[in-house]
Amino acid sequence: MKKLGEGKITDGEVRGTLRVLFFEDSAAAPTPEFLSIFREKHPPECPDSSFPDLPDQTILPDEVTVEKVVAAVKNFPDGSAGGVGLRLQHFKDKLSGSLNGAKVALSEAPAKLTTLMQQGKVPDAVCGVLYGASLTTLR
């Protein structure tokens, strides 16, 4: 937890740092008791679950614009969506101020990627990387 708190304060996320450092949570051990509680809270999907039909593939959503990407990035809280090395805060810092040629160029790739994702055109081989998550269960 200490390392997590250090990472959050490095990103300038004071509230997140305090939350991590002052809660007494720890990672849950995979004991039979814990697994029973976990399964009770998160039961398997019902076999008769029904999902809505897929949207009409001939009607695609509008393209995501550079302006929408910049607006979305500016609305993320400091320190959010951190990864190894490059953090969202670096991206936010580069996009701060008025939009110029460099900022447009920096925002074009995420705009194109988001458009592909919204249109359902992400190759299966990449889905696990884009939509995967590493989760830690706390007790």
C-alpha positions in Angstrom: 0.0 0.0 0.0 2.9 2.3 0.7 4.2 2.0 -2.9 0.7 2.7 -4.2 0.5 5.8 -2.0 3.9 7.0 -3.2 2.8 6.6 -6.8 -0.3 8.6 -6.2 1.5 11.5 -4.5 4.1 11.5 -7.4 1.2 12.0 -9.8 -0.1 14.9 -7.7 -3.2 13.0 -6.5 -3.4 14.2 -2.9 -6.9 12.8 -2.2 -6.0 9.4 -3.6 -2.8 9.3 -1.6 -4.6 10.0 1.7 -7.3 7.4 0.9 -4.6 4.8 0.3 -2.4 5.6 3.3 -5.2 6.0 5.9 -7.4 3.0 5.0 -6.4 -0.2 6.7 -7.2 -2.4 3.7 -4.8 -5.1 2.6 -4.8 -7.5 -0.3 -7.1 -10.4 0.4 -5.6 -13.9 0.6 -7.3 -16.5 -1.6 -8.5 -18.6 1.4 -11.6 -20.9 1.1 -13.5 -18.4 3.4 -12.6 -15.5 1.2 -13.5 -17.3 -2.0 -16.9 -18.2 -0.6 -17.6 -14.6 0.3 -16.4 -13.5 -3.1 -18.6 -16.0 -5.0 -21.6 -14.9 -2.9 -21.1 -11.2 -3.8 -20.2 -12.1 -7.5 -22.3 -15.1 -8.6 -21.7 -16.6 -12.0 -23.8 -15.4 -14.9 -27.2 -17.0 -15.1 -27.6 -19.4 -18.0 -30.8 -17.8 -19.1 -29.3 -14.2 -19.1 -30.5 -12.2 -22.0 -28.6 -9.4 -23.7 -29.9 -6.8 -26.2 -29.2 -7.4 -29.8 -26.0 -5.9 -31.3 -26.5 -2.5 -32.8 -27.0 -2.1 -36.5 -23.4 -2.5 -38.0 -24.4 -0.4 -41.0 -24.9 2.7 -38.9 -21.6 3.8 -37.4 -21.2 6.4 -34.7 -19.6 9.8 -35.5 -15.9 10.1 -35.6 -14.2 11.2 -32.4 -12.6 14.6 -33.0 -9.4 16.0 -31.6 -11.4 18.6 -29.7 -13.4 15.8 -27.9 -10.1 14.0 -27.0 -8.6 17.2 -25.5 -11.8 18.0 -23.6 -12.0 14.4 -22.2 -8.3 14.3 -21.1 -8.6 17.7 -19.4 -11.6 16.4 -17.3 -9.7 13.4 -15.9 -8.6 13.9 -12.3 -4.9 14.3 -11.7 -3.1 11.0 -11.3 -5.8 8.9 -12.9 -5.3 5.9 -15.3 -1.6 5.6 -14.5 0.5 3.2 -16.3 4.1 2.2 -16.3 6.3 5.2 -17.3 4.0 7.4 -19.2 1.1 8.8 -17.0 -2.1 10.5 -18.0 -0.8 13.6 -16.2 2.0 13.8 -18.8 -0.6 13.8 -21.6 -2.7 16.4 -19.7 0.3 18.7 -19.3 1.1 18.5 -23.0 -2.5 19.4 -24.0 -2.9 22.3 -21.6 -3.3 25.8 -23.0 -4.7 26.7 -26.4 -4.8 24.1 -29.2 -1.9 24.3 -31.6 -0.4 22.1 -34.3 1.6 20.0 -31.9 -1.4 19.4 -29.6 -3.6 18.5 -32.6 -0.9 16.0 -33.8 -0.7 14.5 -30.3 -4.5 14.1 -30.1 -5.1 12.6 -33.6 -4.0 9.0 -32.7 -6.2 8.7 -29.6 -9.1 10.2 -31.6 -8.7 7.7 -34.4 -8.3 4.8 -32.0 -11.4 5.8 -30.0 -13.4 6.0 -33.3 -12.3 2.5 -34.2 -13.3 1.2 -30.8 -16.7 2.9 -30.9 -17.3 1.4 -34.4 -16.4 -2.1 -33.1 -13.4 -2.5 -35.3 -10.8 -3.5 -32.7 -9.0 -6.7 -33.8 -9.6 -9.6 -31.5 -5.9 -10.0 -30.9 -5.7 -6.6 -29.3 -8.9 -6.7 -27.2 -7.3 -8.3 -24.1 -4.7 -5.5 -24.0 -7.2 -2.6 -24.5 -10.0 -3.9 -22.3 -8.1 -6.0 -19.8 -7.5 -4.9 -16.2 -5.4 -6.0 -13.3 -7.6 -6.0 -10.2 -6.6 -6.4 -6.5 -9.2 -7.6 -4.1 -9.0 -5.8 -0.8 -10.4 -7.0 2.5 
